[in-house]
Amino acid sequence: MPSFSYKALDASGASRTGTLEAEDRRAAARLLAAQGLRVMTLQSGATEPAGRSAPEPGAYASSGSAASGMPRSLQKKRLLGPHSVGWDFIDSFYQLHSNGLPMGDAVKLLTVRVSNPALQFLCQSLWRDMSEGATMAGAMSRFPAVFDPATIYLIEAGENTGNLLPVLKKVLDSYTMREDLRSRILSSITYPIGVCSLAAAVLGLFVFFLMPRLEHVMRNLKGDFSWSVKLMMGFSDFLVKGGPFLFIAGLLVVLGISQWRKTAEGRKKTDTWLLKIPLLGPVVLHTEIVKMTELLATLMSSGINASEALRLTERPVANMVLRERLSAGRLMINDGAAFASAFKRHHILPLDDLDILAVGENTGSMAETFQNISKRHVKGLDKSIQRMLRVITVTVLGLTVSLVFVCMISILMTIFNVSQNL
């Protein structure tokens, strides 16, 4: 009879691991459920291939492959904002579960009610895994392009504490905020993209069409080139002859940095640089603080203690420097230090936020305090993005106007020289 290794939570929330024998995975899940255990991971006792990493907490290995027949829309991450299919699932599931329908029944009902093929595939996969004993967070972890780590950890925390509905409401609020921010960003970059396109069109027209003809005319007439024409001729030759090499060099630099970021040292170095880059650094910092404080507020309002909430918050933080600071602050807090003192010591939050945090800690309203800090940084993130886009727009517009001006001067000086020669 096959053996299965498992990790599960008992009624008190304590973690248990072990092995058992059963006919199949579904039977093993039923045996664990009969013992009052909630399955976190359930795997066949077969030895894992060498070099394969252990699954993340909350991950679930099922007999089927999530990638088998998966629609392409579920395999691609969205550049900005939440994944539309994931948002639709969370919203539909929340509506059913908040009206009293159990989790499993809600997911099962969605498998036959939804009409979107991608959403239907997602619901069917989640229901199959949950019916085999996986937690909802474990089943969702098989779709990393649809559900970000913060959402999965929140769902996992809500399941462990029995407060899933408030967590789902927080997730939906977060999705709404991120989608609104995405819409504002896209509307803000429309003008810079148009200006950049105009600049590229003007540059291409002059370099590849006008400049060769002007140079040919002037050489046939044996006329002198003006300074503006010489400038544009040099710039044109540079782009034509050196442009491909510059493009290849830039591509190699990008590939090299991306490969370097896969190492621990490279990731830490580049994350440090990201925080120091003008205009971009504040955007990265505000983004990570919003993610961190929003998650802390949700976890603490769900009844999770401070140490566990901080531990869960570390995992979704993308910037390694900030993640290490948060980890060091958690160790201080575990040793008895106050939140404000630990966050100040390790530069986790700005000074203005530390004052708010100290007041919230004294009043015992930590969840509300972190929520207020998150709202402050949402506004700061919006301002930082607008500032960055404004600088980019002004810079590109200035370069475009300068280029057009030099082009006009070159054309006029060429016409003037030609008229003199004639």
Backbone hydrogen bonds, N-H to C=O, Kabsch-Sander energy under -0.5 kcal/mol:
donor,donor_aa,acceptor,acceptor_aa,energy
4,F,20,L,-3.0
5,S,43,Q,-2.2
6,Y,18,G,-2.8
7,K,41,T,-2.1
8,A,16,R,-3.2
9,L,38,R,-2.4
10,D,14,A,-2.3
13,G,10,D,-1.7
16,R,8,A,-3.4
18,G,6,Y,-1.7
20,L,4,F,-2.0
22,A,2,P,-1.9
28,A,24,D,-2.1
29,A,25,R,-2.4
30,R,26,R,-1.9
31,L,27,A,-2.2
32,L,28,A,-2.0
33,A,29,A,-2.3
34,A,30,R,-2.2
35,Q,31,L,-0.9
35,Q,32,L,-0.6
36,G,33,A,-1.7
37,L,32,L,-2.2
38,R,9,L,-3.0
39,V,37,L,-0.6
40,M,7,K,-3.2
41,T,7,K,-2.0
43,Q,5,S,-2.7
45,G,3,S,-2.8
52,R,49,P,-1.8
59,A,56,E,-2.6
60,Y,138,G,-0.8
62,S,60,Y,-0.6
66,A,64,G,-0.5
68,S,65,S,-1.0
69,G,67,A,-0.6
70,M,67,A,-1.5
74,L,71,P,-1.4
75,Q,72,R,-1.4
76,K,72,R,-0.8
77,K,75,Q,-0.5
83,H,146,V,-0.6
87,W,83,H,-2.5
88,D,84,S,-2.3
89,F,85,V,-2.2
90,I,86,G,-2.6
91,D,87,W,-2.6
92,S,88,D,-2.5
93,F,89,F,-3.1
94,Y,90,I,-2.3
95,Q,91,D,-2.0
96,L,92,S,-1.9
97,H,93,F,-2.9
98,S,94,Y,-2.6
99,N,95,Q,-0.6
99,N,96,L,-0.6
100,G,97,H,-1.5
101,L,96,L,-1.7
106,A,102,P,-2.6
107,V,103,M,-2.3
108,K,104,G,-2.5
109,L,105,D,-2.5
110,L,106,A,-1.8
111,T,107,V,-1.2
112,V,108,K,-0.6
112,V,109,L,-1.0
113,R,109,L,-1.1
114,V,110,L,-1.9
120,Q,116,N,-2.8
121,F,117,P,-2.3
122,L,118,A,-2.1
123,C,119,L,-2.6
124,Q,120,Q,-2.4
125,S,121,F,-2.3
126,L,122,L,-2.5
127,W,123,C,-2.6
128,R,124,Q,-2.3
129,D,125,S,-2.1
130,M,126,L,-2.6
131,S,127,W,-2.4
132,E,128,R,-0.8
133,G,130,M,-1.4
134,A,129,D,-2.4
139,A,135,T,-2.2
140,M,136,M,-2.4
141,S,137,A,-1.6
142,R,139,A,-1.1
143,F,140,M,-2.1
146,V,143,F,-1.1
147,F,143,F,-2.5
148,D,146,V,-0.5
152,I,148,D,-1.9
153,Y,149,P,-2.6
154,L,150,A,-2.0
155,I,151,T,-2.5
156,E,152,I,-2.5
157,A,153,Y,-2.4
158,G,154,L,-2.7
159,E,155,I,-2.4
160,N,156,E,-2.3
161,T,157,A,-1.9
162,G,158,G,-1.0
163,N,158,G,-1.1
167,V,163,N,-1.2
168,L,164,L,-2.8
169,K,165,L,-2.2
170,K,166,P,-2.1
171,V,167,V,-2.5
172,L,168,L,-2.5
173,D,169,K,-2.3
174,S,170,K,-2.5
175,Y,171,V,-2.6
176,T,172,L,-2.5
177,M,173,D,-2.3
178,R,174,S,-2.6
179,E,175,Y,-2.5
180,D,176,T,-2.3
181,L,177,M,-2.4
182,R,178,R,-2.3
183,S,179,E,-2.3
184,R,180,D,-2.1
185,I,181,L,-2.4
186,L,182,R,-2.7
187,S,183,S,-2.2
188,S,184,R,-1.7
189,I,185,I,-2.0
190,T,186,L,-0.5
193,I,189,I,-2.2
194,G,190,T,-2.0
195,V,191,Y,-2.5
196,C,192,P,-2.7
197,S,193,I,-2.3
198,L,194,G,-2.2
199,A,195,V,-2.6
200,A,196,C,-2.5
201,A,197,S,-2.3
202,V,198,L,-2.7
203,L,199,A,-2.6
204,G,200,A,-2.6
205,L,201,A,-2.5
206,F,202,V,-2.3
207,V,203,L,-2.8
208,F,204,G,-2.3
209,F,205,L,-1.2
210,L,205,L,-2.2
211,M,206,F,-3.2
213,R,209,F,-1.0
214,L,210,L,-2.7
215,E,211,M,-2.5
216,H,212,P,-2.0
217,V,213,R,-2.4
218,M,214,L,-2.4
219,R,215,E,-2.1
220,N,216,H,-2.0
221,L,217,V,-2.0
223,G,218,M,-2.2
230,K,226,S,-2.6
231,L,227,W,-2.4
232,M,228,S,-2.3
233,M,229,V,-2.7
234,G,230,K,-2.5
235,F,231,L,-2.3
236,S,232,M,-2.6
237,D,233,M,-2.7
238,F,234,G,-2.3
239,L,235,F,-2.1
240,V,236,S,-2.5
241,K,237,D,-2.9
242,G,237,D,-0.5
242,G,238,F,-2.2
243,G,238,F,-0.5
243,G,239,L,-1.1
246,L,242,G,-2.5
247,F,243,G,-2.6
248,I,244,P,-2.5
249,A,245,F,-2.6
250,G,246,L,-2.7
251,L,247,F,-2.4
252,L,248,I,-2.4
253,V,249,A,-2.2
254,V,250,G,-2.4
255,L,251,L,-2.5
256,G,252,L,-2.6
257,I,253,V,-2.6
258,S,254,V,-2.4
259,Q,255,L,-2.1
260,W,256,G,-2.3
261,R,257,I,-2.3
262,K,259,Q,-1.0
263,T,260,W,-1.7
267,R,263,T,-2.6
268,K,264,A,-2.1
269,K,265,E,-2.4
270,T,266,G,-2.6
271,D,267,R,-2.1
272,T,268,K,-1.9
273,W,269,K,-2.3
274,L,270,T,-2.3
275,L,271,D,-1.3
276,K,272,T,-0.7
276,K,273,W,-1.0
277,I,273,W,-1.3
280,L,278,P,-2.4
281,G,277,I,-3.2
283,V,279,L,-0.8
284,V,280,L,-2.2
285,L,281,G,-2.6
286,H,282,P,-2.7
287,T,283,V,-2.2
288,E,284,V,-2.2
289,I,285,L,-2.3
290,V,286,H,-2.5
291,K,287,T,-2.1
292,M,288,E,-2.6
293,T,289,I,-3.0
294,E,290,V,-2.2
295,L,291,K,-1.8
296,L,292,M,-2.3
297,A,293,T,-2.5
298,T,294,E,-2.0
299,L,295,L,-2.6
300,M,296,L,-2.6
301,S,297,A,-2.0
302,S,298,T,-0.9
303,G,300,M,-1.4
304,I,299,L,-2.0
309,A,305,N,-2.6
310,L,306,A,-2.5
311,R,307,S,-2.1
312,L,308,E,-2.6
313,T,309,A,-1.8
314,E,310,L,-1.4
315,R,311,R,-0.7
317,V,313,T,-0.6
317,V,314,E,-0.9
318,A,316,P,-0.5
320,M,318,A,-0.5
323,R,319,N,-2.2
324,E,320,M,-2.4
325,R,321,V,-2.0
326,L,322,L,-2.5
327,S,323,R,-2.2
328,A,324,E,-2.4
329,G,325,R,-2.4
330,R,326,L,-2.2
331,L,327,S,-1.8
332,M,328,A,-1.7
333,I,329,G,-2.3
334,N,330,R,-2.6
335,D,331,L,-1.2
336,G,333,I,-1.6
337,A,332,M,-2.3
342,A,338,A,-2.6
343,F,339,F,-3.0
344,K,340,A,-1.9
345,R,341,S,-2.5
346,H,342,A,-1.8
347,H,344,K,-0.9
348,I,343,F,-2.6
349,L,343,F,-0.6
354,L,350,P,-1.5
355,D,351,L,-1.5
356,I,352,D,-1.2
357,L,353,D,-2.6
358,A,354,L,-2.5
359,V,355,D,-1.9
360,G,356,I,-2.4
361,E,357,L,-2.2
362,N,358,A,-1.8
363,T,359,V,-1.8
364,G,360,G,-1.0
365,S,360,G,-1.7
369,T,365,S,-1.9
370,F,366,M,-2.7
371,Q,367,A,-1.8
372,N,368,E,-2.3
373,I,369,T,-2.3
374,S,370,F,-2.2
375,K,371,Q,-2.0
376,R,372,N,-1.9
377,H,373,I,-2.0
378,V,374,S,-1.8
379,K,375,K,-1.8
380,G,376,R,-2.0
381,L,377,H,-2.6
382,D,378,V,-2.1
383,K,379,K,-2.3
384,S,380,G,-2.5
385,I,381,L,-2.5
386,Q,382,D,-2.3
387,R,383,K,-2.5
388,M,384,S,-2.4
389,L,385,I,-2.6
390,R,386,Q,-2.3
391,V,387,R,-2.3
392,I,388,M,-2.4
393,T,389,L,-2.6
394,V,390,R,-2.6
395,T,391,V,-2.5
396,V,392,I,-2.7
397,L,393,T,-2.7
398,G,394,V,-2.5
399,L,395,T,-2.4
400,T,396,V,-2.5
401,V,397,L,-2.7
402,S,398,G,-2.4
403,L,399,L,-2.4
404,V,400,T,-2.7
405,F,401,V,-2.5
406,V,402,S,-2.6
407,C,403,L,-2.5
408,M,404,V,-2.5
409,I,405,F,-2.6
410,S,406,V,-2.7
411,I,407,C,-2.5
412,L,408,M,-2.7
413,M,409,I,-2.8
414,T,410,S,-2.2
415,I,411,I,-2.4
416,F,412,L,-2.4
417,N,413,M,-2.4
418,V,414,T,-2.5
419,S,415,I,-2.4
420,Q,416,F,-1.7
421,N,417,N,-2.2
422,L,418,V,-2.1
